């Protein structure tokens, strides 16, 4: 487990910035201590510095995971956020989308959000902006990218895609063997 390089940090923070903006600082400097990002086997983990000091005594080969996996780097060095980061993204999300109860299951099966399933959307959401998807009961379901801006969503037909699916909590069941 090693610290991220400057290029890796920039890539991770750019991706996180799409969803939480300048609130990235709130992830690192928290009231309950200082947290950091570490890379281990192409996966980026988010953990407290206290836990990092304890993990220093574990051999690198024996270490499977540590902290919360935020995502992984692909072979082309692109960063993919994982659904395991949802609990940390949701409280700080700048742009949110709420889906109707009938459309929740479709989203949790890995499908895009259609206009007919859209309950609400945050004002001034730009096209291709990262959004966190909530149920109407304010339960975070996943995240995606806005296919249309807030103004365009008002005019499109009911079968148009308004949010491109990226990750959802249904992945815990569908991909349980590859999440680690």
C-alpha positions as CSV (number, residue, x, y, z in Angstrom):
1,X,0.0,0.0,0.0
2,X,1.5,3.3,-1.1
3,X,0.5,6.9,-1.4
4,X,-0.9,8.1,-4.7
5,X,1.4,9.8,-7.1
6,X,0.6,13.4,-8.1
7,X,-0.9,12.3,-11.5
8,X,-3.0,9.6,-9.7
9,X,-4.2,12.0,-7.1
10,X,-5.2,14.5,-9.8
11,X,-7.1,11.8,-11.7
12,X,-8.9,10.7,-8.5
13,X,-9.7,14.2,-7.4
14,X,-11.0,15.2,-10.9
15,X,-13.4,12.2,-10.8
16,X,-14.5,13.0,-7.3
17,X,-14.9,16.6,-8.2
18,X,-17.5,15.8,-10.8
19,X,-19.8,14.5,-8.0
20,X,-18.9,16.5,-4.9
21,X,-17.1,19.6,-6.2
22,X,-14.9,21.4,-3.7
23,X,-16.2,19.2,-0.9
24,X,-13.2,16.9,-1.4
25,X,-11.5,18.8,1.3
26,X,-14.2,17.7,3.7
27,X,-13.3,14.1,3.0
28,X,-9.7,14.5,3.9
29,X,-10.0,16.8,6.9
30,X,-12.8,15.4,9.0
31,X,-13.7,16.2,12.6
32,X,-13.0,12.6,13.7
33,X,-9.4,12.7,12.3
34,X,-7.4,13.0,9.1
35,X,-8.1,10.6,6.3
36,X,-6.1,9.7,3.2
37,X,-6.1,7.8,0.0
38,X,-3.8,4.9,-0.7
39,X,-3.2,2.7,-3.7
40,X,-3.0,-1.1,-3.4
41,X,-3.2,-3.4,-6.4
42,X,-4.7,-0.8,-8.7
43,X,-7.4,0.0,-6.2
44,X,-7.7,3.3,-4.3
45,X,-8.6,3.0,-0.6
46,X,-9.9,5.7,1.7
47,X,-8.8,5.3,5.3
48,X,-7.9,7.1,8.5
49,X,-4.3,7.8,9.3
50,X,-4.8,5.8,12.6
51,X,-5.7,2.7,10.6
52,X,-2.8,3.3,8.2
53,X,-0.4,3.2,11.1
54,X,-1.8,0.0,12.4
55,X,-1.6,-1.6,8.9
56,X,2.1,-0.8,8.6
57,X,2.8,-3.9,10.6
58,X,1.0,-6.2,8.1
59,X,3.2,-7.5,5.2
60,X,2.1,-6.2,1.8
61,X,1.6,-9.7,0.4
62,X,-0.8,-10.6,3.2
63,X,-2.9,-7.4,2.9
64,X,-6.1,-7.9,1.0
65,X,-7.9,-4.6,1.6
66,X,-7.8,-1.7,4.0
67,X,-10.4,1.0,4.6
68,X,-13.1,1.7,1.9
69,X,-12.4,1.0,-1.7
70,X,-13.2,4.2,-3.7
71,X,-12.5,2.7,-7.1
72,X,-9.8,1.3,-9.3
73,X,-7.4,2.3,-12.0
74,X,-7.9,0.6,-15.4
75,X,-5.0,-0.6,-17.5
76,X,-5.1,2.7,-19.4
77,X,-4.8,4.6,-16.1
78,X,-8.4,5.9,-16.1
79,X,-10.1,5.9,-12.7
80,X,-13.4,4.2,-12.2
81,X,-15.4,5.0,-9.1
82,X,-16.9,2.0,-7.3
83,X,-20.3,1.8,-5.6
84,X,-18.5,1.4,-2.3
85,X,-17.7,5.1,-2.4
86,X,-21.5,6.0,-2.5
87,X,-21.7,6.4,1.3
88,X,-19.0,9.1,1.2
89,X,-20.2,10.8,-2.0
90,X,-23.9,11.1,-1.1
91,X,-23.7,13.5,1.9
92,X,-21.5,16.0,-0.1
93,X,-23.2,15.7,-3.5
94,X,-23.8,18.9,-5.3
95,X,-26.2,17.6,-7.9
96,X,-28.9,15.0,-7.1
97,X,-31.6,13.1,-8.9
98,X,-34.6,11.4,-7.3
99,X,-36.2,8.5,-9.1
100,X,-39.9,7.4,-8.8
101,X,-40.6,4.2,-6.9
102,X,-41.4,2.3,-10.2
103,X,-38.1,3.3,-11.7
104,X,-35.9,2.3,-8.7
105,X,-35.8,-1.3,-9.5
106,X,-34.9,-0.6,-13.1
107,X,-32.0,1.6,-12.0
108,X,-30.8,-1.1,-9.4
109,X,-30.7,-3.6,-12.3
110,X,-28.1,-1.4,-14.0
111,X,-30.3,0.5,-16.5
112,X,-30.3,4.2,-17.2
113,X,-32.8,6.6,-15.7
114,X,-35.6,7.6,-18.2
115,X,-37.5,10.9,-18.1
116,X,-40.6,8.9,-17.1
117,X,-38.9,7.6,-14.0
118,X,-37.5,11.0,-12.9
119,X,-39.0,12.3,-9.7
120,X,-36.9,15.5,-9.2
121,X,-33.6,16.9,-10.2
122,X,-31.4,19.6,-8.6
123,X,-31.8,23.0,-10.3
124,X,-29.0,24.1,-12.6
125,X,-27.6,20.6,-13.2
126,X,-25.5,20.8,-16.3
127,X,-25.3,18.2,-19.0
128,X,-22.6,15.5,-18.3
129,X,-22.5,16.5,-14.7
130,X,-22.0,13.8,-12.1
131,X,-25.1,13.2,-10.1
132,X,-26.1,11.0,-7.1
133,X,-29.3,9.1,-7.6
134,X,-31.7,8.9,-4.7
135,X,-35.0,7.2,-4.1
136,X,-38.0,9.5,-3.3
137,X,-37.4,8.5,0.4
138,X,-33.9,10.1,0.2
139,X,-32.0,6.8,0.2
140,X,-28.9,6.9,-2.0
141,X,-29.2,4.3,-4.7
142,X,-26.1,5.0,-6.9
143,X,-24.6,7.6,-9.1
144,X,-24.4,8.4,-12.8
145,X,-23.9,11.2,-15.3
146,X,-26.7,13.6,-16.3
147,X,-27.5,13.0,-20.0
148,X,-29.6,16.2,-20.1
149,X,-29.5,19.5,-18.3
150,X,-32.3,20.5,-15.9
151,X,-33.8,22.7,-18.6
152,X,-33.6,20.0,-21.3
153,X,-35.3,17.5,-18.9
154,X,-38.4,19.6,-18.9
155,X,-38.8,19.4,-22.7
156,X,-37.8,15.8,-23.6
157,X,-40.1,12.9,-24.3
158,X,-40.8,10.4,-21.5
159,X,-38.6,7.7,-23.0
160,X,-35.5,9.8,-23.3
161,X,-32.5,9.0,-21.1
162,X,-31.8,11.7,-18.5
163,X,-29.1,9.9,-16.4
164,X,-26.5,7.5,-17.6
165,X,-26.0,4.7,-15.1
166,X,-22.5,4.3,-13.6
167,X,-22.9,2.4,-10.4
168,X,-25.7,1.3,-8.0
169,X,-26.2,-0.6,-4.8
170,X,-27.5,-3.6,-6.8
171,X,-23.8,-4.2,-7.7
172,X,-23.3,-5.6,-4.2
173,X,-25.3,-8.6,-5.3
174,X,-24.5,-8.7,-9.0
175,X,-20.7,-8.3,-8.7
176,X,-20.0,-9.5,-5.2
177,X,-16.9,-11.5,-6.2
178,X,-15.2,-8.7,-8.0
179,X,-15.9,-5.7,-5.7
180,X,-13.0,-6.5,-3.4
